[in-house]
Amino acid sequence: MHCWLEYKMVQPLWEMVWCFLKKLKVALPSCPSPLQPPPSPLICESHVTQHRAASRMYSFYHRCKPCIGKAIALKAAKDGANIVIAVKTTHAHPKLPGTIYTAAEEIEAAGGKALPCVVDVRDEQQISNAVEKASGVYTRIDVLVNNANAISLTNTLETPTKRVDLMMNVNTRGTYLTSKACIPYLKKSKIAHILNLSPPLNLNPLWFKQHCAYTVAKYGMSMCVLGMAEEFKGEIAVNALWPKTAIHTAVMDMLGGSGIESQCRKVDIIADAAYSIFKKPKSFTGNFIIDENILKEEGIKNFDVYAVKPGHPLIPEFFLDEHPDTVMKKVESHEFKEEKPQPQPKPRSGAMEETFRIVKDSLSEDIVKATQAVYQSELSGEDGGTWFLDLKNKGGNVGSGEPSDQADVVMSMSTDDFVKMFSGKLKPSMAFMSGRLTIKGNMALAIKLEKLMNQMNARL
């Protein structure tokens, strides 16, 4: 019998998920995704070539509609997987429906079996107890997927110590301890894999300057890949998987608000990429894999099938220097070289007044009701100074100077970049990641502003 264990920490609820899957020999079902399964995925043994290797896994999606873990789990559940779900919280949330028990029901409805366990990833004893309990139900662990993600995209002075500790404990420490607990079982497997959902170790300062603590915590997961791949070479394959673009999850909905999904890909692309990795031999280890790249190797050419809204521009994921647009090239030329910065072109006369006039004309009660935030912009350059956008009070308002209510978000950038951002010539995510835009305050409300910017594009 073969087993697969996975855990996932879902931000911002920071809850660990783990899935322990029992492998069965079942007849090949049809595959609804673009990635068609090979005759013997995950187990390269001739006597199972007539079956689909069902390394069943479940990545808990507690209080989450679409999510990466759920997608991987359901893909395995369709193979008839037996799954142990470990998560901290058991009660539903009004904005993120679902519990550990409804998740188990979905897994079983998809063809698998689920055993829910309540676990806090920050507690080593709870991790050990859950692994021991799982091993009492199933006989072996073949695959561990670490998908932890406690996140705070704040700079050093804006990140409370408590939040730093949380990110370190969930992302780095949680990955390390869960791997440590599972390794004795993985070493007994012929197809042992550890897969961390973490980025390539890109030491470009760009990825540290705006959210140092988060980057350090996330890179800790990636450093586990480097160390454990070498330490357990020949026994356990250890790899990392990271998306090329933003993935639509309930967390993205919460942060970006309605409409953000049009700039994302579906979770299916991660599920298919993970599936592709798990059919690799143990010698495939120490790799940092981008979802799109490995699927291209599988023969996938049409990636529109993964887009929530095919043809719509996609938000690039963090930690990658290569993005699907040309903005990054401009960023590299201005931001990465230790030279005196090139003077930015001056905005056209009256650009700020015109921009805010169009914004004001576009305001409505619906926008204000949906946003509920006050934004303050500290702009440098011609027509610069302090400007505000009130999307909290009746009817909304814009103008120069500080807002009457305390700002929820304070943004600092040049007037030229501000106009480009509202006109669609500069993506807010790229401006932020490159350091051309700094943000203080509520990051979730900052992301909501991008929707209004998209509405302005055609008019500026």
Disulfide bonds with the S-S distance in Angstrom:
none
